[in-house]
Amino acid sequence: MTGVPASAAGGPSGTRRVAGAVPGGMSASGRVVAREARGTAPGPSGGVRAHGDTAAPATAPRDGFDAEDGAKPARGAKIAAAAVNQASVWNIANLLTMLRLLLVPAFVVLMLAEGGDDPAWRSFAWAAFAIAMITDLFDGHLARTYNLVTDFGKIADPIADKAIMGAALICLSSLGDLPWWVTGVILGRELGITLLRFLVIRYGVIPASRGGKLKTLTQGIAVGMYVLALTGWLATLRWWVMAAAVVLTVATGLDYVKQAIVLRRRGIAERQAALEETEA
């Protein structure tokens, strides 16, 4: 008899039958059973081995990963990515803002040195003021262009702007070079508009207008000319430049107030419409 022994055929495992079979005498059913045994044999890692070639893990998907492709980030990965993408406080835009803040006390010392009447010291004060105004033109642009916007910059930049301008105006008025009412109008407008922005921020943001940028430029030129010890026709010219700065200061301030009122009314109307739609 040339078939498979009965003891091997009646064994508990198909694998045992394959082991005891003679390749030339294996029946068709035996070969099928052997192939199934090879295809379903457990791998060394507890997974299922496909035809003895590759071991595939049979464990459950890891926490935080997609069961199909594993592309989903682990839990907390979004928070880590946000931390990586957050611009550092020590970036070039914030460094320029910090420099402007440091120039404020330096400007005051230089402006009031020797009683504030020495042309040389006032020239140094003008240099500090000019550097502060020039850095003001670049720090915001760099922050927006290279995604360097930080919470520190949002707070420190407007403070630095008001600080250097306020210090210059107060020093000039205290020295008798500029009437106090001019200082009061400019500083009152700046502080008032800043407060107004915070009051209506819940309804939206008041964008900077071209008039506001022109006002800032005119103020910087006028104050810079007053910081220098100018005489003759230049002294007369600086009076006219300061007059233009005061007019622009008042005009743009009124325009901001108008925009704030319109923005607030629009925001209230939109909220009421949304509430009515929700109730309906």
Backbone as CSV, one residue per row, in Angstrom:
resi,resn,N_x,N_y,N_z,CA_x,CA_y,CA_z,C_x,C_y,C_z
1,MET,0.860,-1.187,0.000,0.000,0.000,0.000,0.889,1.227,0.000
2,THR,0.624,2.191,-0.898,1.527,3.319,-1.057,0.957,4.621,-0.542
3,GLY,-0.149,4.675,0.157,-0.771,5.920,0.661,-0.104,6.392,1.927
4,VAL,-0.688,7.340,2.559,-0.192,7.906,3.812,-0.616,7.018,4.932
5,PRO,0.263,6.751,5.899,-0.101,5.870,7.022,-1.301,6.414,7.761
6,ALA,-2.085,5.474,8.283,-3.317,5.875,8.989,-3.008,6.661,10.226
7,SER,-1.905,6.299,10.923,-1.568,7.035,12.140,-1.261,8.468,11.854
8,ALA,-0.603,8.772,10.679,-0.293,10.160,10.333,-1.536,10.890,9.895
9,ALA,-2.422,10.197,9.135,-3.637,10.863,8.647,-4.582,11.175,9.758
10,GLY,-4.571,10.401,10.810,-5.538,10.639,11.894,-4.984,11.477,12.999
11,GLY,-3.802,12.111,12.793,-3.194,12.942,13.833,-4.001,14.185,14.112
12,PRO,-3.730,14.867,15.185,-4.497,16.048,15.579,-4.223,17.255,14.727
13,SER,-3.142,17.320,13.966,-2.797,18.548,13.248,-2.531,18.253,11.797
14,GLY,-2.991,19.197,10.920,-2.702,19.078,9.504,-1.222,19.218,9.245
15,THR,-0.528,19.929,10.085,0.904,20.114,9.946,1.639,18.797,10.131
16,ARG,1.130,17.977,11.092,1.760,16.689,11.344,1.613,15.787,10.137
17,ARG,0.447,15.891,9.456,0.240,15.080,8.273,1.221,15.488,7.175
18,VAL,1.459,16.773,7.057,2.398,17.230,6.048,3.799,16.752,6.349
19,ALA,4.165,16.777,7.628,5.503,16.369,8.019,5.734,14.893,7.745
20,GLY,4.699,14.075,7.912,4.881,12.647,7.736,4.603,12.168,6.341
21,ALA,4.238,13.046,5.436,3.863,12.612,4.103,5.065,12.574,3.191
22,VAL,4.994,11.704,2.241,6.011,11.617,1.207,5.590,12.533,0.088
23,PRO,6.447,13.481,-0.397,6.024,14.447,-1.395,5.419,13.829,-2.616
24,GLY,5.953,12.710,-3.077,5.424,12.110,-4.287,4.103,11.433,-4.080
25,GLY,3.759,11.090,-2.820,2.534,10.339,-2.606,1.454,11.120,-1.933
26,MET,1.578,12.463,-1.783,0.578,13.256,-1.080,-0.649,13.411,-1.960
27,SER,-1.795,13.203,-1.341,-3.051,13.371,-2.082,-3.369,14.839,-2.257
28,ALA,-4.349,15.143,-3.133,-4.736,16.542,-3.393,-5.257,17.209,-2.143
29,SER,-6.056,16.490,-1.364,-6.594,17.083,-0.132,-5.498,17.346,0.870
30,GLY,-4.501,16.478,0.910,-3.392,16.686,1.831,-2.596,17.907,1.480
31,ARG,-2.394,18.101,0.143,-1.638,19.277,-0.265,-2.397,20.556,0.073
32,VAL,-3.716,20.570,-0.060,-4.525,21.750,0.302,-4.414,22.032,1.778
33,VAL,-4.509,20.974,2.584,-4.404,21.154,4.033,-3.034,21.697,4.396
34,ALA,-1.983,21.215,3.720,-0.630,21.689,4.018,-0.482,23.148,3.675
35,ARG,-1.061,23.530,2.507,-0.969,24.949,2.143,-1.704,25.816,3.153
36,GLU,-2.881,25.373,3.605,-3.618,26.142,4.606,-2.850,26.229,5.909
37,ALA,-2.171,25.131,6.270,-1.392,25.132,7.509,-0.253,26.115,7.417
38,ARG,0.431,26.115,6.233,1.524,27.064,6.075,1.019,28.501,6.071
39,GLY,-0.140,28.765,5.496,-0.662,30.127,5.389,-1.183,30.667,6.682
40,THR,-1.512,29.822,7.659,-2.116,30.303,8.901,-1.270,30.033,10.111
41,ALA,-0.036,29.602,9.914,0.828,29.310,11.045,1.176,30.590,11.767
42,PRO,1.119,30.625,13.110,1.444,31.843,13.859,2.902,32.207,13.734
43,GLY,3.170,33.480,13.563,4.532,33.980,13.460,5.152,34.152,14.815
44,PRO,6.403,34.495,14.833,7.125,34.633,16.110,6.631,35.790,16.929
45,SER,6.028,36.813,16.301,5.582,37.974,17.077,4.124,37.895,17.432
46,GLY,3.474,36.760,17.211,2.079,36.625,17.574,1.160,37.064,16.471
47,GLY,1.684,37.529,15.322,0.852,37.975,14.223,0.551,36.827,13.289
48,VAL,-0.032,37.147,12.141,-0.363,36.141,11.144,0.647,36.238,10.027
49,ARG,1.290,35.141,9.674,2.314,35.124,8.640,1.673,34.659,7.346
50,ALA,1.777,35.482,6.321,1.174,35.156,5.029,2.140,34.323,4.213
51,HIS,1.825,33.012,4.040,2.607,32.079,3.228,4.076,32.060,3.637
52,GLY,4.324,32.277,4.895,5.674,32.129,5.413,6.609,33.225,5.011
53,ASP,6.129,34.365,4.442,7.034,35.398,3.961,7.119,36.583,4.906
54,THR,5.986,37.242,5.195,6.004,38.497,5.943,5.138,38.378,7.176
55,ALA,5.648,38.852,8.303,4.882,38.820,9.548,4.133,40.122,9.699
56,ALA,2.818,40.068,9.900,1.985,41.261,10.095,1.488,41.293,11.507
57,PRO,1.731,42.324,12.277,1.305,42.378,13.673,-0.195,42.243,13.787
58,ALA,-0.634,41.491,14.771,-2.057,41.292,15.007,-2.544,42.105,16.176
59,THR,-1.721,42.983,16.688,-2.111,43.788,17.839,-3.060,44.885,17.416
60,ALA,-3.750,45.487,18.377,-4.694,46.569,18.100,-3.937,47.822,17.713
61,PRO,-4.590,48.741,16.989,-3.919,49.986,16.602,-3.454,50.780,17.812
62,ARG,-2.319,51.433,17.656,-1.803,52.235,18.760,-2.701,53.422,19.021
63,ASP,-2.730,53.871,20.260,-3.570,54.998,20.645,-3.135,56.254,19.913
64,GLY,-4.095,56.911,19.246,-3.813,58.147,18.552,-3.459,57.968,17.094
65,PHE,-3.431,56.716,16.583,-3.085,56.493,15.189,-4.264,55.880,14.464
66,ASP,-4.361,56.167,13.172,-5.407,55.622,12.340,-5.171,54.127,12.169
67,ALA,-6.222,53.317,12.305,-6.088,51.880,12.206,-5.767,51.442,10.792
68,GLU,-6.103,52.252,9.784,-5.903,51.839,8.409,-4.519,52.196,7.893
69,ASP,-4.113,53.467,8.025,-2.848,53.870,7.416,-1.834,54.414,8.401
70,GLY,-2.198,54.566,9.664,-1.245,55.055,10.656,-0.840,56.486,10.451
71,ALA,-1.624,57.277,9.688,-1.230,58.645,9.363,-1.679,59.655,10.400
72,LYS,-2.612,59.295,11.252,-3.115,60.237,12.238,-2.066,60.496,13.309
73,PRO,-1.774,61.753,13.646,-0.748,62.040,14.649,-1.146,61.551,16.022
74,ALA,-0.162,61.271,16.836,-0.424,60.811,18.181,-1.103,61.888,18.997
75,ARG,-1.729,61.477,20.091,-2.403,62.417,20.962,-1.424,63.457,21.491
76,GLY,-1.806,64.720,21.386,-0.945,65.811,21.818,-0.001,66.306,20.751
77,ALA,-0.017,65.660,19.556,0.904,66.090,18.499,0.568,67.468,17.985
78,LYS,-0.738,67.784,17.918,-1.130,69.116,17.455,-0.619,70.196,18.393
79,ILE,-0.683,69.936,19.698,-0.181,70.915,20.672,1.318,71.093,20.512
80,ALA,2.025,69.985,20.297,3.476,70.076,20.107,3.805,70.841,18.841
81,ALA,3.029,70.582,17.765,3.285,71.294,16.516,3.034,72.780,16.666
82,ALA,1.978,73.129,17.411,1.695,74.547,17.638,2.829,75.199,18.417
83,ALA,3.395,74.472,19.377,4.496,75.038,20.154,5.727,75.259,19.285
84,VAL,5.947,74.322,18.324,7.095,74.470,17.446,6.900,75.640,16.502
85,ASN,5.652,75.778,16.000,5.375,76.830,15.034,5.291,78.210,15.670
86,GLN,5.099,78.283,16.981,5.009,79.569,17.644,6.339,80.310,17.540
87,ALA,6.262,81.525,17.028,7.482,82.306,16.859,8.106,82.602,18.219
88,SER,9.412,82.569,18.272,10.121,82.856,19.506,10.006,84.342,19.848
89,VAL,9.987,84.631,21.138,9.938,86.029,21.572,11.201,86.758,21.124
90,TRP,12.313,86.015,21.042,13.594,86.629,20.683,13.788,86.609,19.168
91,ASN,12.829,87.188,18.450,12.987,87.309,17.007,13.346,88.747,16.656
92,ILE,13.684,88.977,15.396,14.199,90.282,14.977,13.178,91.395,15.173
93,ALA,11.901,91.090,14.927,10.866,92.119,15.091,10.750,92.554,16.551
94,ASN,10.728,91.586,17.465,10.625,91.927,18.885,11.897,92.591,19.408
95,LEU,13.037,92.203,18.856,14.286,92.846,19.269,14.293,94.328,18.891
96,LEU,13.745,94.649,17.722,13.640,96.055,17.332,12.687,96.808,18.256
97,THR,11.609,96.153,18.651,10.677,96.782,19.596,11.347,97.015,20.940
98,MET,12.111,96.026,21.418,12.833,96.193,22.678,13.852,97.322,22.587
99,LEU,14.512,97.417,21.437,15.470,98.513,21.243,14.766,99.861,21.338
100,ARG,13.579,99.941,20.762,12.833,101.196,20.815,12.444,101.541,22.248
101,LEU,12.095,100.549,23.024,11.769,100.796,24.428,12.991,101.271,25.211
102,LEU,14.144,100.687,24.922,15.372,101.099,25.606,15.812,102.501,25.197
103,LEU,15.441,102.907,23.995,15.819,104.241,23.527,15.014,105.350,24.202
104,VAL,13.900,105.014,24.801,13.067,106.047,25.447,13.814,106.727,26.595
105,PRO,14.309,105.974,27.610,15.051,106.668,28.671,16.338,107.304,28.165
106,ALA,16.986,106.666,27.170,18.205,107.260,26.620,17.898,108.595,25.961
107,PHE,16.792,108.666,25.250,16.396,109.919,24.611,16.141,111.014,25.649
108,VAL,15.447,110.671,26.717,15.128,111.663,27.746,16.404,112.218,28.368
109,VAL,17.361,111.327,28.669,18.625,111.774,29.266,19.371,112.707,28.311
110,LEU,19.437,112.321,27.049,20.147,113.150,26.072,19.424,114.472,25.834
111,MET,18.110,114.448,25.835,17.335,115.651,25.554,17.464,116.679,26.673
112,LEU,17.535,116.219,27.905,17.569,117.132,29.052,18.984,117.412,29.539
113,ALA,19.985,116.837,28.892,21.373,117.076,29.316,21.734,118.551,29.148
114,GLU,22.490,119.065,30.114,22.922,120.473,30.091,21.737,121.436,30.006
115,GLY,20.658,121.053,30.674,19.485,121.927,30.694,18.669,121.909,29.418
116,GLY,19.009,121.039,28.464,18.250,120.931,27.233,18.556,122.000,26.209
117,ASP,19.603,122.804,26.451,19.928,123.904,25.530,21.164,123.642,24.682
118,ASP,21.858,122.551,24.946,23.090,122.265,24.210,22.750,121.630,22.862
119,PRO,23.125,122.280,21.747,22.811,121.723,20.423,23.418,120.342,20.183
120,ALA,24.594,120.097,20.756,25.246,118.801,20.536,24.431,117.676,21.175
121,TRP,24.029,117.872,22.433,23.242,116.849,23.124,21.892,116.653,22.445
122,ARG,21.323,117.729,21.965,20.034,117.600,21.287,20.187,116.888,19.944
123,SER,21.345,116.998,19.337,21.600,116.238,18.111,21.664,114.738,18.406
124,PHE,22.298,114.396,19.534,22.322,112.993,19.945,20.909,112.506,20.271
125,ALA,20.140,113.352,20.926,18.752,112.991,21.233,17.955,112.778,19.947
126,TRP,18.206,113.645,18.947,17.516,113.483,17.666,17.891,112.155,17.018
127,ALA,19.149,111.758,17.128,19.581,110.476,16.560,18.845,109.314,17.218
128,ALA,18.707,109.361,18.546,17.980,108.303,19.252,16.510,108.278,18.820
129,PHE,15.915,109.474,18.689,14.521,109.567,18.263,14.356,109.041,16.837
130,ALA,15.278,109.387,15.955,15.201,108.939,14.563,15.322,107.423,14.460
131,ILE,16.236,106.844,15.231,16.389,105.380,15.213,15.104,104.707,15.682
132,ALA,14.511,105.265,16.735,13.262,104.699,17.248,12.151,104.765,16.208
133,MET,12.036,105.877,15.515,10.990,106.017,14.509,11.238,105.119,13.306
134,ILE,12.503,104.947,12.919,12.818,104.088,11.769,12.538,102.622,12.104
135,THR,12.916,102.183,13.300,12.637,100.794,13.681,11.145,100.530,13.756
136,ASP,10.364,101.576,14.056,8.910,101.416,14.084,8.365,101.073,12.700
137,LEU,9.051,101.504,11.657,8.601,101.218,10.295,8.880,99.774,9.891
138,PHE,9.874,99.141,10.543,10.311,97.828,10.090,9.822,96.666,10.949
139,ASP,9.654,96.879,12.268,9.347,95.726,13.116,7.998,95.103,12.778
140,GLY,6.981,95.926,12.561,5.673,95.377,12.211,5.679,94.685,10.861
141,HIS,6.376,95.279,9.899,6.465,94.670,8.566,7.180,93.324,8.619
142,LEU,8.266,93.249,9.361,8.996,91.983,9.480,8.149,90.921,10.169
143,ALA,7.414,91.321,11.206,6.588,90.359,11.941,5.503,89.765,11.051
144,ARG,4.872,90.601,10.242,3.808,90.103,9.369,4.356,89.315,8.179
145,THR,5.467,89.751,7.624,6.005,89.102,6.430,6.578,87.727,6.738
146,TYR,7.288,87.591,7.855,7.974,86.348,8.179,7.296,85.568,9.307
147,ASN,6.029,85.879,9.555,5.237,85.150,10.560,5.929,85.152,11.931
148,LEU,6.317,86.348,12.357,6.990,86.511,13.653,6.095,87.208,14.668
149,VAL,4.794,87.163,14.427,3.857,87.831,15.322,3.767,87.055,16.631
150,THR,3.950,87.742,17.750,3.857,87.134,19.078,2.981,87.993,19.966
151,ASP,2.537,87.412,21.065,1.728,88.175,22.023,2.534,89.339,22.604
152,PHE,3.823,89.091,22.828,4.673,90.168,23.340,4.715,91.332,22.361
153,GLY,4.875,91.032,21.081,4.936,92.087,20.077,3.639,92.869,19.977
154,LYS,2.509,92.162,20.084,1.221,92.841,20.001,1.044,93.864,21.117
155,ILE,1.611,93.572,22.283,1.465,94.478,23.427,2.573,95.530,23.443
156,ALA,3.814,95.082,23.207,4.957,95.983,23.363,5.067,96.998,22.240
157,ASP,4.680,96.635,21.022,4.861,97.552,19.891,4.077,98.851,20.053
158,PRO,2.763,98.815,20.341,2.058,100.095,20.536,2.543,100.870,21.753
159,ILE,2.984,100.152,22.791,3.513,100.840,23.973,4.786,101.598,23.614
160,ALA,5.663,100.952,22.835,6.906,101.614,22.426,6.622,102.832,21.556
161,ASP,5.634,102.716,20.673,5.279,103.852,19.816,4.830,105.053,20.643
162,LYS,3.919,104.799,21.562,3.386,105.904,22.385,4.452,106.437,23.338
163,ALA,5.342,105.544,23.808,6.342,105.958,24.791,7.349,106.930,24.196
164,ILE,7.885,106.630,23.021,8.904,107.501,22.440,8.302,108.833,22.008
165,MET,7.093,108.802,21.442,6.446,110.050,21.030,6.037,110.875,22.248
166,GLY,5.494,110.210,23.245,5.097,110.928,24.453,6.274,111.546,25.179
167,ALA,7.397,110.802,25.245,8.588,111.325,25.910,9.111,112.561,25.190
168,ALA,9.100,112.514,23.861,9.602,113.659,23.093,8.702,114.882,23.283
169,LEU,7.403,114.691,23.211,6.473,115.817,23.355,6.548,116.441,24.747
170,ILE,6.601,115.598,25.765,6.656,116.114,27.139,7.972,116.856,27.383
171,CYS,9.078,116.307,26.862,10.363,116.990,27.026,10.347,118.350,26.325
172,LEU,9.802,118.402,25.121,9.752,119.669,24.388,8.876,120.699,25.104
173,SER,7.757,120.250,25.629,6.875,121.195,26.337,7.490,121.643,27.653
174,SER,8.170,120.720,28.342,8.803,121.094,29.612,9.948,122.081,29.399
175,LEU,10.565,122.030,28.237,11.643,122.975,27.913,11.110,124.289,27.330
176,GLY,9.820,124.366,27.105,9.224,125.579,26.559,9.317,125.701,25.049
177,ASP,9.708,124.628,24.370,9.836,124.675,22.914,8.514,124.401,22.197
178,LEU,7.580,123.770,22.879,6.320,123.381,22.259,5.180,123.657,23.237
179,PRO,4.099,124.290,22.791,2.981,124.555,23.699,2.402,123.267,24.282
180,TRP,1.978,123.351,25.532,1.442,122.172,26.196,0.146,121.691,25.553
181,TRP,-0.626,122.609,24.960,-1.880,122.174,24.363,-1.643,121.267,23.159
182,VAL,-0.523,121.487,22.441,-0.185,120.599,21.331,0.121,119.194,21.856
183,THR,0.910,119.141,22.923,1.213,117.852,23.539,-0.057,117.173,24.029
184,GLY,-0.938,117.948,24.632,-2.195,117.382,25.136,-3.069,116.838,24.020
185,VAL,-3.174,117.557,22.909,-4.011,117.099,21.789,-3.471,115.799,21.203
186,ILE,-2.162,115.751,20.963,-1.582,114.564,20.331,-1.647,113.353,21.254
187,LEU,-1.229,113.523,22.510,-1.245,112.386,23.427,-2.671,111.965,23.767
188,GLY,-3.559,112.942,23.913,-4.956,112.607,24.193,-5.571,111.789,23.070
189,ARG,-5.264,112.188,21.847,-5.793,111.435,20.704,-5.229,110.024,20.668
190,GLU,-3.925,109.876,20.861,-3.296,108.557,20.787,-3.840,107.618,21.860
191,LEU,-3.919,108.103,23.085,-4.420,107.260,24.168,-5.907,106.967,23.990
192,GLY,-6.665,107.940,23.525,-8.092,107.737,23.329,-8.393,106.711,22.250
193,ILE,-7.694,106.792,21.139,-7.918,105.836,20.052,-7.485,104.433,20.468
194,THR,-6.394,104.339,21.215,-5.966,103.018,21.712,-7.037,102.399,22.599
195,LEU,-7.603,103.197,23.501,-8.678,102.710,24.368,-9.907,102.343,23.549
196,LEU,-10.214,103.147,22.543,-11.377,102.873,21.697,-11.227,101.551,20.962
197,ARG,-10.036,101.261,20.508,-9.800,99.989,19.816,-10.107,98.806,20.726
198,PHE,-9.702,98.904,21.988,-9.971,97.828,22.925,-11.463,97.695,23.222
199,LEU,-12.185,98.799,23.231,-13.605,98.755,23.548,-14.433,98.093,22.446
200,VAL,-14.027,98.263,21.196,-14.818,97.716,20.087,-14.201,96.462,19.492
201,ILE,-13.167,95.913,20.120,-12.488,94.754,19.541,-13.410,93.537,19.501
202,ARG,-14.431,93.498,20.359,-15.368,92.382,20.339,-16.212,92.367,19.067
203,TYR,-16.335,93.526,18.424,-17.118,93.628,17.194,-16.250,93.574,15.938
204,GLY,-14.961,93.759,16.082,-14.061,93.730,14.946,-12.854,94.612,15.181
205,VAL,-12.004,94.686,14.188,-10.759,95.455,14.277,-10.855,96.668,13.367
206,ILE,-10.483,97.833,13.906,-10.447,99.052,13.101,-9.127,99.061,12.332
207,PRO,-9.162,98.963,11.019,-7.906,98.913,10.256,-7.213,100.270,10.234
208,ALA,-5.892,100.233,10.120,-5.124,101.468,10.012,-5.376,102.095,8.639
209,SER,-5.673,103.373,8.630,-5.979,104.070,7.383,-4.735,104.755,6.843
210,ARG,-4.828,105.196,5.608,-3.718,105.946,5.022,-3.525,107.271,5.754
211,GLY,-4.639,107.854,6.176,-4.534,109.098,6.938,-3.791,108.899,8.241
212,GLY,-4.030,107.762,8.891,-3.320,107.468,10.132,-1.833,107.291,9.914
213,LYS,-1.451,106.622,8.819,-0.026,106.460,8.515,0.620,107.806,8.170
214,LEU,-0.122,108.640,7.429,0.407,109.968,7.105,0.547,110.814,8.362
215,LYS,-0.391,110.659,9.281,-0.314,111.376,10.561,0.929,110.978,11.335
216,THR,1.201,109.678,11.396,2.383,109.199,12.115,3.664,109.747,11.498
217,LEU,3.726,109.720,10.165,4.913,110.236,9.484,5.085,111.733,9.740
218,THR,3.997,112.486,9.667,4.078,113.937,9.876,4.459,114.266,11.309
219,GLN,3.903,113.540,12.250,4.265,113.747,13.658,5.750,113.490,13.870
220,GLY,6.252,112.393,13.313,7.657,112.074,13.498,8.573,113.142,12.927
221,ILE,8.238,113.657,11.727,9.062,114.707,11.127,8.996,115.989,11.952
222,ALA,7.787,116.363,12.368,7.616,117.606,13.120,8.340,117.553,14.463
223,VAL,8.152,116.474,15.202,8.807,116.351,16.512,10.319,116.293,16.333
224,GLY,10.775,115.571,15.303,12.211,115.517,15.053,12.799,116.889,14.764
225,MET,12.069,117.716,14.026,12.553,119.073,13.745,12.571,119.930,15.001
226,TYR,11.636,119.690,15.918,11.627,120.444,17.173,12.730,119.973,18.114
227,VAL,13.093,118.703,18.031,14.179,118.205,18.879,15.494,118.865,18.500
228,LEU,15.731,119.053,17.211,16.935,119.740,16.772,16.849,121.231,17.115
229,ALA,17.985,121.791,17.402,18.042,123.226,17.722,18.097,124.020,16.415
230,LEU,16.956,124.145,15.747,16.903,124.825,14.459,16.644,126.319,14.651
231,THR,17.141,127.091,13.723,16.925,128.541,13.739,16.574,129.012,12.333
232,GLY,16.136,130.262,12.241,15.852,130.855,10.936,14.616,130.262,10.294
233,TRP,14.693,130.079,8.971,13.523,129.607,8.235,13.165,128.163,8.558
234,LEU,14.170,127.379,9.002,13.872,126.011,9.403,12.997,125.969,10.657
235,ALA,13.219,126.922,11.560,12.386,127.011,12.751,10.948,127.367,12.367
236,THR,10.800,128.244,11.361,9.451,128.585,10.879,8.806,127.402,10.175
237,LEU,9.590,126.663,9.402,9.063,125.511,8.685,8.565,124.435,9.641
238,ARG,9.295,124.207,10.720,8.876,123.166,11.649,7.555,123.510,12.313
239,TRP,7.257,124.822,12.463,5.975,125.219,13.045,4.845,124.797,12.121
240,TRP,5.016,125.002,10.810,3.984,124.611,9.855,3.830,123.097,9.766
241,VAL,4.939,122.377,9.861,4.862,120.917,9.834,4.121,120.406,11.064
242,MET,4.397,121.025,12.230,3.689,120.623,13.442,2.207,120.966,13.346
243,ALA,1.874,122.101,12.734,0.471,122.459,12.549,-0.247,121.420,11.693
244,ALA,0.419,120.973,10.616,-0.168,119.933,9.773,-0.348,118.630,10.553
245,ALA,0.625,118.310,11.417,0.535,117.097,12.222,-0.652,117.169,13.184
246,VAL,-0.884,118.342,13.774,-2.018,118.500,14.696,-3.339,118.345,13.952
247,VAL,-3.434,118.942,12.763,-4.670,118.826,11.969,-4.932,117.363,11.601
248,LEU,-3.905,116.663,11.147,-4.064,115.251,10.803,-4.405,114.411,12.035
249,THR,-3.831,114.776,13.162,-4.113,114.047,14.397,-5.585,114.134,14.757
250,VAL,-6.140,115.331,14.698,-7.549,115.518,15.043,-8.456,114.870,13.997
251,ALA,-8.149,115.084,12.703,-8.998,114.546,11.635,-9.046,113.024,11.655
252,THR,-7.890,112.386,11.775,-7.871,110.920,11.795,-8.487,110.379,13.082
253,GLY,-8.359,111.105,14.174,-9.005,110.683,15.415,-10.515,110.665,15.278
254,LEU,-11.088,111.705,14.664,-12.533,111.733,14.430,-12.968,110.623,13.474
255,ASP,-12.132,110.332,12.482,-12.454,109.256,11.548,-12.469,107.901,12.256
256,TYR,-11.541,107.681,13.168,-11.520,106.433,13.932,-12.758,106.312,14.814
257,VAL,-13.182,107.414,15.398,-14.389,107.386,16.222,-15.598,106.996,15.368
258,LYS,-15.690,107.573,14.176,-16.782,107.239,13.265,-16.748,105.754,12.887
259,GLN,-15.573,105.253,12.568,-15.453,103.828,12.224,-15.842,102.935,13.397
260,ALA,-15.477,103.343,14.600,-15.812,102.546,15.785,-17.322,102.490,15.999
261,ILE,-18.003,103.613,15.794,-19.460,103.645,15.964,-20.135,102.738,14.934
262,VAL,-19.695,102.841,13.672,-20.269,102.005,12.612,-19.993,100.527,12.886
263,LEU,-18.784,100.213,13.319,-18.408,98.827,13.594,-19.237,98.266,14.738
264,ARG,-19.462,99.066,15.760,-20.251,98.605,16.909,-21.706,98.366,16.510
265,ARG,-22.292,99.283,15.760,-23.684,99.102,15.330,-23.830,97.871,14.451
266,ARG,-22.888,97.671,13.552,-22.947,96.508,12.684,-22.813,95.218,13.473
267,GLY,-21.907,95.225,14.447,-21.725,94.031,15.261,-22.966,93.706,16.082
268,ILE,-23.589,94.727,16.658,-24.811,94.501,17.437,-25.925,93.974,16.541
269,ALA,-26.072,94.549,15.336,-27.114,94.103,14.409,-26.882,92.654,13.990
270,GLU,-25.650,92.270,13.720,-25.358,90.901,13.325,-25.641,89.931,14.464
271,ARG,-25.342,90.324,15.676,-25.615,89.447,16.812,-27.113,89.265,17.018
272,GLN,-27.868,90.347,16.882,-29.317,90.243,17.038,-29.920,89.372,15.941
273,ALA,-29.428,89.525,14.702,-29.926,88.702,13.602,-29.608,87.228,13.830
274,ALA,-28.414,86.961,14.317,-28.044,85.556,14.604,-28.894,84.984,15.730
275,LEU,-29.196,85.800,16.739,-30.019,85.334,17.863,-31.441,85.038,17.403
276,GLU,-31.994,85.920,16.565,-33.339,85.700,16.048,-33.398,84.461,15.168
277,GLU,-32.371,84.239,14.380,-32.333,83.056,13.526,-32.247,81.784,14.358
278,THR,-31.497,81.861,15.461,-31.390,80.688,16.339,-32.719,80.377,17.016
279,GLU,-33.407,81.426,17.485,-34.685,81.223,18.144,-35.750,80.723,17.179
280,ALA,-35.657,81.163,15.916,-36.641,80.707,14.922,-36.401,79.248,14.556
